[in-house]
Amino acid sequence: MPGIGADEHQEPTPCPPPPATAPTVWEDFDVPAHARGGQVTLNLYDHLAAYAPKRPGAYLRISSDRFGLEAGVDRQLEDAQDSRTRLRWGPFAKIYRENDTSAFKKRRVVKPDGSIDWIVLRPEFRQLLADLAHGVIDGVIF
């Protein structure tokens, strides 16, 4: 079986031409030719504005509520209801409230093995992400 020697040269196989259209996340969404492969910002508002969740969730959080009155999250709920109505989304399937919960302040946690870790505790936010991933809710208003 003959091989390629030092004085023999084999031309590389040419690559196939790139597809005429770039693959997209949405089948009905066409990336304009001038935006393919470049650094162009696309306005997706018109495309995404048509999406109206039927089971949205509302995430309400206030960092500090010294007296525990929950007035801040109540105001946020009113604003979220107004946004939901304006966007023509369905009724809230679930409301996630984290009153007097910091988004950044870390707390000391002792793990089962005795080691210590510092983490941000936001259980309702974690539940929101899990519910979104499992289809319990299909949209979120923050």
Secondary structure as UniProt FT lines:
FT   TURN            6..7
FT   TURN            27..28
FT   HELIX           33..35
FT   TURN            36..37
FT   HELIX           45..49
FT   STRAND          56..62
FT   TURN            66..67
FT   HELIX           71..87
FT   STRAND          94..99
FT   STRAND          107..110
FT   TURN            112..113
FT   STRAND          116..119
FT   HELIX           123..134
FT   STRAND          139..141
//
